[in-house]
């Protein structure tokens, strides 16, 4: 059975999808503590992310979720992390696709500054 999600429904889905993204990122952080030396690049990729925040959701034939990745390093390639989180979320939402909209350097403004 095919479900059509309207724009207003996608706004209702946003907190749920954000929660799934946060949960999977936390799981990957925990799992990465047991990874070995051969996984150093993957460990660095996971540890370089402070947070992932939904920018917008577009619903056409699939649920396309555009995210901003806030990083604490000079790293600018997070496609493996994005793909792994998408893969894990597909258990709940089989027709979801994650896209990286922006990579934002979280170090730019420094700690304690509230803009």
Secondary structure, 3 states (H helix, E strand, C coil): CCCCCCHHHHHHHHHHHHHHHHHHHHHHHHHHCCCCHHHHHHHHHHHCEEEEEEEEEEECCCEEEEEEEEECCCCCCCHHHHHHHHHHHCCCCCCEEEEEEEEEECCCCCCCCCC
